[in-house]
């Protein structure tokens, strides 16, 4: 009967361990941390698959430094997609 509490304790221990297996996951987590937007980690991971990690991290850091931005995650997305539209229009 002692195995059940040990198993539950082991599951709790495992849940605290990081499960990052690839670079895009790590970049997505870094973006979420920089932008203080943990609820959208998976979105940032998806973006890290599609865009250059350097571009994403540079943009996130520049937005994080701005003091007057309330929702840094939303502003990040707006700037990212407006830059993309601008670059498509120039071609």
N, CA, C and O atoms as CSV, one atom per row, in Angstrom:
chain,resi,resn,atom,element,x,y,z
A,1,UNK,N,N,0.810,-1.197,0.000
A,1,UNK,CA,C,0.000,0.000,0.000
A,1,UNK,C,C,0.855,1.264,0.000
A,1,UNK,O,O,0.355,2.350,-0.293
A,2,UNK,N,N,2.113,1.134,0.319
A,2,UNK,CA,C,2.999,2.275,0.395
A,2,UNK,C,C,3.433,2.751,-0.993
A,2,UNK,O,O,3.990,3.841,-1.125
A,3,UNK,N,N,3.183,1.946,-2.026
A,3,UNK,CA,C,3.610,2.283,-3.374
A,3,UNK,C,C,2.799,3.444,-3.955
A,3,UNK,O,O,3.336,4.224,-4.741
A,4,UNK,N,N,1.550,3.575,-3.596
A,4,UNK,CA,C,0.700,4.635,-4.151
A,4,UNK,C,C,1.187,6.027,-3.751
A,4,UNK,O,O,1.325,6.881,-4.626
A,5,UNK,N,N,1.450,6.293,-2.482
A,5,UNK,CA,C,1.973,7.620,-2.134
A,5,UNK,C,C,3.335,7.905,-2.773
A,5,UNK,O,O,3.620,9.042,-3.149
A,6,UNK,N,N,4.176,6.867,-2.895
A,6,UNK,CA,C,5.464,7.052,-3.545
A,6,UNK,C,C,5.285,7.406,-5.024
A,6,UNK,O,O,6.003,8.249,-5.563
A,7,UNK,N,N,4.331,6.757,-5.662
A,7,UNK,CA,C,4.048,7.019,-7.068
A,7,UNK,C,C,3.538,8.444,-7.260
A,7,UNK,O,O,3.960,9.134,-8.188
A,8,UNK,N,N,2.648,8.882,-6.403
A,8,UNK,CA,C,2.109,10.241,-6.488
A,8,UNK,C,C,3.219,11.263,-6.247
A,8,UNK,O,O,3.278,12.285,-6.931
A,9,UNK,N,N,4.080,10.999,-5.301
A,9,UNK,CA,C,5.206,11.893,-5.042
A,9,UNK,C,C,6.126,11.956,-6.258
A,9,UNK,O,O,6.625,13.027,-6.604
A,10,UNK,N,N,6.351,10.827,-6.900
A,10,UNK,CA,C,7.194,10.783,-8.097
A,10,UNK,C,C,6.556,11.583,-9.236
A,10,UNK,O,O,7.262,12.293,-9.953
A,11,UNK,N,N,5.245,11.483,-9.414
A,11,UNK,CA,C,4.561,12.251,-10.453
A,11,UNK,C,C,4.672,13.749,-10.195
A,11,UNK,O,O,4.885,14.521,-11.130
A,12,UNK,N,N,4.534,14.164,-8.957
A,12,UNK,CA,C,4.665,15.582,-8.612
A,12,UNK,C,C,6.083,16.066,-8.898
A,12,UNK,O,O,6.277,17.185,-9.372
A,13,UNK,N,N,7.054,15.236,-8.614
A,13,UNK,CA,C,8.450,15.586,-8.868
A,13,UNK,C,C,8.700,15.735,-10.370
A,13,UNK,O,O,9.368,16.677,-10.798
A,14,UNK,N,N,8.170,14.815,-11.163
A,14,UNK,CA,C,8.345,14.858,-12.617
A,14,UNK,C,C,7.683,16.078,-13.237
A,14,UNK,O,O,8.199,16.643,-14.201
A,15,UNK,N,N,6.545,16.488,-12.691
A,15,UNK,CA,C,5.819,17.612,-13.285
A,15,UNK,C,C,6.594,18.918,-13.169
A,15,UNK,O,O,6.358,19.847,-13.941
A,16,UNK,N,N,7.508,18.998,-12.224
A,16,UNK,CA,C,8.314,20.202,-12.048
A,16,UNK,C,C,9.525,20.225,-12.964
A,16,UNK,O,O,10.115,21.286,-13.170
A,17,UNK,N,N,9.910,19.087,-13.516
A,17,UNK,CA,C,11.062,19.016,-14.404
A,17,UNK,C,C,10.702,19.576,-15.773
A,17,UNK,O,O,9.569,19.435,-16.234
A,18,UNK,N,N,11.672,20.209,-16.416
A,18,UNK,CA,C,11.477,20.767,-17.746
A,18,UNK,C,C,11.380,19.637,-18.768
A,18,UNK,O,O,12.075,18.625,-18.669
A,19,UNK,N,N,10.524,19.829,-19.728
A,19,UNK,CA,C,10.355,18.835,-20.784
A,19,UNK,C,C,10.643,19.459,-22.147
A,19,UNK,O,O,9.894,19.251,-23.101
A,20,UNK,N,N,11.713,20.212,-22.232
A,20,UNK,CA,C,12.104,20.861,-23.472
A,20,UNK,C,C,12.972,19.888,-24.256
A,20,UNK,O,O,14.024,19.456,-23.783
A,21,UNK,N,N,12.517,19.547,-25.464
A,21,UNK,CA,C,13.235,18.566,-26.272
A,21,UNK,C,C,13.869,19.161,-27.522
A,21,UNK,O,O,14.773,18.553,-28.095
A,22,UNK,N,N,13.418,20.333,-27.960
A,22,UNK,CA,C,13.982,20.915,-29.168
A,22,UNK,C,C,14.173,22.424,-29.007
A,22,UNK,O,O,13.658,23.040,-28.074
A,23,UNK,N,N,14.919,22.990,-29.932
A,23,UNK,CA,C,15.297,24.397,-29.824
A,23,UNK,C,C,14.090,25.328,-29.892
A,23,UNK,O,O,14.035,26.322,-29.169
A,24,UNK,N,N,13.117,25.013,-30.759
A,24,UNK,CA,C,11.967,25.912,-30.875
A,24,UNK,C,C,11.154,25.966,-29.576
A,24,UNK,O,O,10.546,26.990,-29.266
A,25,UNK,N,N,11.145,24.869,-28.823
A,25,UNK,CA,C,10.455,24.881,-27.532
A,25,UNK,C,C,11.164,25.807,-26.551
A,25,UNK,O,O,10.525,26.566,-25.822
A,26,UNK,N,N,12.482,25.736,-26.543
A,26,UNK,CA,C,13.263,26.587,-25.654
A,26,UNK,C,C,13.093,28.066,-26.019
A,26,UNK,O,O,12.930,28.911,-25.139
A,27,UNK,N,N,13.133,28.368,-27.305
A,27,UNK,CA,C,12.959,29.750,-27.753
A,27,UNK,C,C,11.559,30.245,-27.389
A,27,UNK,O,O,11.400,31.382,-26.944
A,28,UNK,N,N,10.555,29.405,-27.574
A,28,UNK,CA,C,9.186,29.786,-27.209
A,28,UNK,C,C,9.051,30.091,-25.729
A,28,UNK,O,O,8.381,31.051,-25.350
A,29,UNK,N,N,9.678,29.285,-24.894
A,29,UNK,CA,C,9.645,29.530,-23.453
A,29,UNK,C,C,10.384,30.814,-23.091
A,29,UNK,O,O,9.953,31.558,-22.209
A,30,UNK,N,N,11.491,31.069,-23.770
A,30,UNK,CA,C,12.238,32.308,-23.526
A,30,UNK,C,C,11.395,33.524,-23.907
A,30,UNK,O,O,11.374,34.524,-23.189
A,31,UNK,N,N,10.700,33.430,-25.046
A,31,UNK,CA,C,9.841,34.535,-25.476
A,31,UNK,C,C,8.733,34.793,-24.458
A,31,UNK,O,O,8.460,35.940,-24.105
A,32,UNK,N,N,8.106,33.730,-23.996
A,32,UNK,CA,C,7.036,33.880,-23.001
A,32,UNK,C,C,7.556,34.530,-21.727
A,32,UNK,O,O,6.873,35.349,-21.113
A,33,UNK,N,N,8.761,34.162,-21.340
A,33,UNK,CA,C,9.351,34.737,-20.129
A,33,UNK,C,C,9.709,36.211,-20.334
A,33,UNK,O,O,9.444,37.042,-19.466
A,34,UNK,N,N,10.301,36.527,-21.461
A,34,UNK,CA,C,10.698,37.907,-21.747
A,34,UNK,C,C,9.476,38.820,-21.797
A,34,UNK,O,O,9.488,39.931,-21.269
A,35,UNK,N,N,8.422,38.325,-22.444
A,35,UNK,CA,C,7.211,39.135,-22.616
A,35,UNK,C,C,6.251,39.029,-21.432
A,35,UNK,O,O,5.195,39.662,-21.431
A,36,UNK,N,N,6.606,38.245,-20.440
A,36,UNK,CA,C,5.761,38.023,-19.255
A,36,UNK,C,C,4.362,37.547,-19.667
A,36,UNK,O,O,3.349,38.089,-19.226
A,37,UNK,N,N,4.336,36.519,-20.524
A,37,UNK,CA,C,3.088,36.021,-21.094
A,37,UNK,C,C,3.106,34.487,-21.095
A,37,UNK,O,O,3.121,33.861,-22.155
A,38,UNK,N,N,3.104,33.893,-19.905
A,38,UNK,CA,C,3.188,32.439,-19.790
A,38,UNK,C,C,1.986,31.707,-20.368
A,38,UNK,O,O,2.091,30.531,-20.718
A,39,UNK,N,N,0.862,32.374,-20.472
A,39,UNK,CA,C,-0.338,31.685,-20.950
A,39,UNK,C,C,-0.294,31.387,-22.449
A,39,UNK,O,O,-1.127,30.628,-22.946
A,40,UNK,N,N,0.665,31.971,-23.181
A,40,UNK,CA,C,0.745,31.740,-24.621
A,40,UNK,C,C,2.055,31.067,-25.040
A,40,UNK,O,O,2.571,31.328,-26.127
A,41,UNK,N,N,2.582,30.210,-24.182
A,41,UNK,CA,C,3.849,29.531,-24.471
A,41,UNK,C,C,3.802,28.765,-25.788
A,41,UNK,O,O,4.734,28.834,-26.589
A,42,UNK,N,N,2.715,28.038,-26.007
A,42,UNK,CA,C,2.637,27.208,-27.214
A,42,UNK,C,C,2.603,28.061,-28.480
A,42,UNK,O,O,3.133,27.649,-29.511
A,43,UNK,N,N,1.993,29.235,-28.419
A,43,UNK,CA,C,1.987,30.140,-29.569
A,43,UNK,C,C,3.411,30.581,-29.895
A,43,UNK,O,O,3.802,30.610,-31.061
A,44,UNK,N,N,4.178,30.922,-28.874
A,44,UNK,CA,C,5.553,31.359,-29.099
A,44,UNK,C,C,6.412,30.209,-29.623
A,44,UNK,O,O,7.324,30.432,-30.419
A,45,UNK,N,N,6.130,28.990,-29.189
A,45,UNK,CA,C,6.859,27.830,-29.714
A,45,UNK,C,C,6.564,27.652,-31.196
A,45,UNK,O,O,7.459,27.344,-31.983
A,46,UNK,N,N,5.318,27.845,-31.565
A,46,UNK,CA,C,4.927,27.725,-32.979
A,46,UNK,C,C,5.625,28.803,-33.813
A,46,UNK,O,O,6.121,28.530,-34.906
A,47,UNK,N,N,5.658,30.019,-33.290
A,47,UNK,CA,C,6.342,31.100,-34.003
A,47,UNK,C,C,7.826,30.808,-34.154
A,47,UNK,O,O,8.428,31.140,-35.175
A,48,UNK,N,N,8.418,30.185,-33.135
A,48,UNK,CA,C,9.844,29.859,-33.186
A,48,UNK,C,C,10.150,28.831,-34.268
A,48,UNK,O,O,11.279,28.764,-34.753
A,49,UNK,N,N,9.168,28.036,-34.648
A,49,UNK,CA,C,9.346,27.091,-35.760
A,49,UNK,C,C,9.342,27.825,-37.091
A,49,UNK,O,O,10.039,27.428,-38.025
A,50,UNK,N,N,8.549,28.906,-37.182
A,50,UNK,CA,C,8.339,29.592,-38.456
A,50,UNK,C,C,9.325,30.730,-38.721
A,50,UNK,O,O,9.642,31.013,-39.876
A,51,UNK,N,N,9.807,31.375,-37.677
A,51,UNK,CA,C,10.640,32.566,-37.819
A,51,UNK,C,C,12.028,32.324,-37.240
A,51,UNK,O,O,12.260,31.364,-36.504
A,52,UNK,N,N,12.922,33.201,-37.585
A,52,UNK,CA,C,14.284,33.147,-37.073
A,52,UNK,C,C,14.278,33.439,-35.575
A,52,UNK,O,O,13.632,34.383,-35.120
A,53,UNK,N,N,14.998,32.628,-34.820
A,53,UNK,CA,C,15.034,32.836,-33.365
A,53,UNK,C,C,15.666,34.172,-33.024
A,53,UNK,O,O,15.261,34.825,-32.062
A,54,UNK,N,N,16.657,34.586,-33.805
A,54,UNK,CA,C,17.314,35.868,-33.543
A,54,UNK,C,C,16.339,37.032,-33.715
A,54,UNK,O,O,16.308,37.956,-32.903
A,55,UNK,N,N,15.551,36.973,-34.777
A,55,UNK,CA,C,14.567,38.033,-35.029
A,55,UNK,C,C,13.537,38.090,-33.901
A,55,UNK,O,O,13.208,39.170,-33.410
A,56,UNK,N,N,13.036,36.938,-33.497
A,56,UNK,CA,C,12.020,36.889,-32.454
A,56,UNK,C,C,12.558,37.388,-31.116
A,56,UNK,O,O,11.908,38.186,-30.442
A,57,UNK,N,N,13.730,36.924,-30.737
A,57,UNK,CA,C,14.304,37.326,-29.454
A,57,UNK,C,C,14.670,38.813,-29.442
A,57,UNK,O,O,14.484,39.494,-28.434
A,58,UNK,N,N,15.190,39.312,-30.564
A,58,UNK,CA,C,15.529,40.731,-30.645
A,58,UNK,C,C,14.277,41.593,-30.499
A,58,UNK,O,O,14.278,42.585,-29.770
A,59,UNK,N,N,13.215,41.209,-31.194
A,59,UNK,CA,C,11.951,41.948,-31.116
A,59,UNK,C,C,11.359,41.881,-29.712
A,59,UNK,O,O,10.906,42.896,-29.183
A,60,UNK,N,N,11.358,40.705,-29.109
A,60,UNK,CA,C,10.798,40.549,-27.764
A,60,UNK,C,C,11.566,41.384,-26.746
A,60,UNK,O,O,10.960,42.014,-25.879
A,61,UNK,N,N,12.872,41.392,-26.842
A,61,UNK,CA,C,13.670,42.171,-25.895
A,61,UNK,C,C,13.440,43.668,-26.073
A,61,UNK,O,O,13.403,44.410,-25.091
A,62,UNK,N,N,13.285,44.117,-27.320
A,62,UNK,CA,C,13.045,45.537,-27.530
A,62,UNK,C,C,11.671,45.948,-26.989
A,62,UNK,O,O,11.514,47.052,-26.467
A,63,UNK,N,N,10.689,45.070,-27.112
A,63,UNK,CA,C,9.350,45.365,-26.589
A,63,UNK,C,C,9.346,45.296,-25.070
A,63,UNK,O,O,8.676,46.097,-24.418
A,64,UNK,N,N,10.075,44.364,-24.504
A,64,UNK,CA,C,10.122,44.228,-23.043
A,64,UNK,C,C,10.750,45.455,-22.383
A,64,UNK,O,O,10.426,45.778,-21.240
A,65,UNK,N,N,11.637,46.135,-23.090
A,65,UNK,CA,C,12.290,47.319,-22.544
A,65,UNK,C,C,11.378,48.538,-22.513
A,65,UNK,O,O,11.650,49.500,-21.794
A,66,UNK,N,N,10.302,48.505,-23.286
A,66,UNK,CA,C,9.381,49.640,-23.336
A,66,UNK,C,C,8.493,49.631,-22.105
A,66,UNK,O,O,7.831,48.636,-21.810
A,67,UNK,N,N,8.485,50.732,-21.399
A,67,UNK,CA,C,7.751,50.801,-20.137
A,67,UNK,C,C,6.267,51.072,-20.313
A,67,UNK,O,O,5.470,50.697,-19.452
A,68,UNK,N,N,5.878,51.711,-21.400
A,68,UNK,CA,C,4.488,52.120,-21.553
A,68,UNK,C,C,3.598,51.078,-22.234
A,68,UNK,O,O,2.441,51.372,-22.533
A,69,UNK,N,N,4.099,49.886,-22.482
A,69,UNK,CA,C,3.311,48.828,-23.122
A,69,UNK,C,C,2.654,47.978,-22.047
A,69,UNK,O,O,3.340,47.371,-21.224
A,70,UNK,N,N,1.320,47.934,-22.053
A,70,UNK,CA,C,0.589,47.159,-21.042
A,70,UNK,C,C,0.605,45.665,-21.348
A,70,UNK,O,O,0.955,44.857,-20.488
A,71,UNK,N,N,0.228,45.298,-22.570
A,71,UNK,CA,C,0.160,43.895,-22.960
A,71,UNK,C,C,1.284,43.627,-23.956
A,71,UNK,O,O,1.112,43.799,-25.162
A,72,UNK,N,N,2.414,43.211,-23.448
A,72,UNK,CA,C,3.610,43.045,-24.273
A,72,UNK,C,C,3.449,41.935,-25.301
A,72,UNK,O,O,3.985,42.028,-26.405
A,73,UNK,N,N,2.713,40.882,-24.944
A,73,UNK,CA,C,2.496,39.778,-25.876
A,73,UNK,C,C,1.695,40.212,-27.089
A,73,UNK,O,O,2.037,39.865,-28.219
A,74,UNK,N,N,0.633,40.967,-26.861
A,74,UNK,CA,C,-0.204,41.444,-27.966
A,74,UNK,C,C,0.570,42.429,-28.845
A,74,UNK,O,O,0.470,42.393,-30.071
A,75,UNK,N,N,1.330,43.292,-28.213
A,75,UNK,CA,C,2.124,44.263,-28.972
A,75,UNK,C,C,3.201,43.555,-29.787
A,75,UNK,O,O,3.487,43.950,-30.918
A,76,UNK,N,N,3.792,42.521,-29.224
A,76,UNK,CA,C,4.779,41.708,-29.930
A,76,UNK,C,C,4.169,41.120,-31.206
A,76,UNK,O,O,4.776,41.180,-32.275
A,77,UNK,N,N,2.980,40.561,-31.086
A,77,UNK,CA,C,2.317,39.959,-32.247
A,77,UNK,C,C,1.999,41.013,-33.303
A,77,UNK,O,O,2.178,40.777,-34.497
A,78,UNK,N,N,1.531,42.166,-32.861
A,78,UNK,CA,C,1.189,43.243,-33.792
A,78,UNK,C,C,2.423,43.681,-34.570
A,78,UNK,O,O,2.374,43.815,-35.793
A,79,UNK,N,N,3.521,43.903,-33.872
A,79,UNK,CA,C,4.752,44.351,-34.528
A,79,UNK,C,C,5.298,43.256,-35.440
A,79,UNK,O,O,5.748,43.544,-36.549
A,80,UNK,N,N,5.264,42.022,-34.992
A,80,UNK,CA,C,5.771,40.909,-35.791
A,80,UNK,C,C,5.022,40.796,-37.118
A,80,UNK,O,O,5.640,40.682,-38.176
A,81,UNK,N,N,3.702,40.829,-37.058
A,81,UNK,CA,C,2.912,40.671,-38.279
A,81,UNK,C,C,2.903,41.937,-39.120
A,81,UNK,O,O,2.766,41.841,-40.339
A,82,UNK,N,N,3.042,43.112,-38.532
A,82,UNK,CA,C,3.126,44.327,-39.347
A,82,UNK,C,C,4.457,44.356,-40.090
A,82,UNK,O,O,4.513,44.807,-41.235
A,83,UNK,N,N,5.532,43.883,-39.457
A,83,UNK,CA,C,6.827,43.787,-40.134
A,83,UNK,C,C,6.755,42.798,-41.292
A,83,UNK,O,O,7.343,43.021,-42.350
A,84,UNK,N,N,6.035,41.715,-41.083
A,84,UNK,CA,C,5.892,40.699,-42.135
A,84,UNK,C,C,5.114,41.276,-43.322
A,84,UNK,O,O,5.497,41.071,-44.474
A,85,UNK,N,N,4.039,41.983,-43.047
A,85,UNK,CA,C,3.243,42.592,-44.120
A,85,UNK,C,C,4.054,43.645,-44.864
A,85,UNK,O,O,3.948,43.752,-46.086
A,86,UNK,N,N,4.863,44.426,-44.146
A,86,UNK,CA,C,5.703,45.427,-44.788
A,86,UNK,C,C,6.713,44.782,-45.712
A,86,UNK,O,O,6.954,45.276,-46.813
A,87,UNK,N,N,7.308,43.677,-45.274
A,87,UNK,CA,C,8.318,43.021,-46.099
A,87,UNK,C,C,7.687,42.357,-47.329
A,87,UNK,O,O,8.326,42.272,-48.377
A,88,UNK,N,N,6.453,41.893,-47.212
A,88,UNK,CA,C,5.767,41.318,-48.377
A,88,UNK,C,C,5.406,42.399,-49.380
A,88,UNK,O,O,5.473,42.178,-50.589
A,89,UNK,N,N,5.024,43.562,-48.882
A,89,UNK,CA,C,4.636,44.661,-49.758
A,89,UNK,C,C,5.806,45.249,-50.529
A,89,UNK,O,O,5.615,45.806,-51.610
A,90,UNK,N,N,7.002,45.134,-49.994
A,90,UNK,CA,C,8.186,45.700,-50.628
A,90,UNK,C,C,8.704,44.839,-51.757
A,90,UNK,O,O,9.461,45.329,-52.594
A,91,UNK,N,N,8.327,43.578,-51.813
A,91,UNK,CA,C,8.851,42.666,-52.856
A,91,UNK,C,C,8.228,42.883,-54.184
A,91,UNK,O,O,8.569,42.194,-55.145
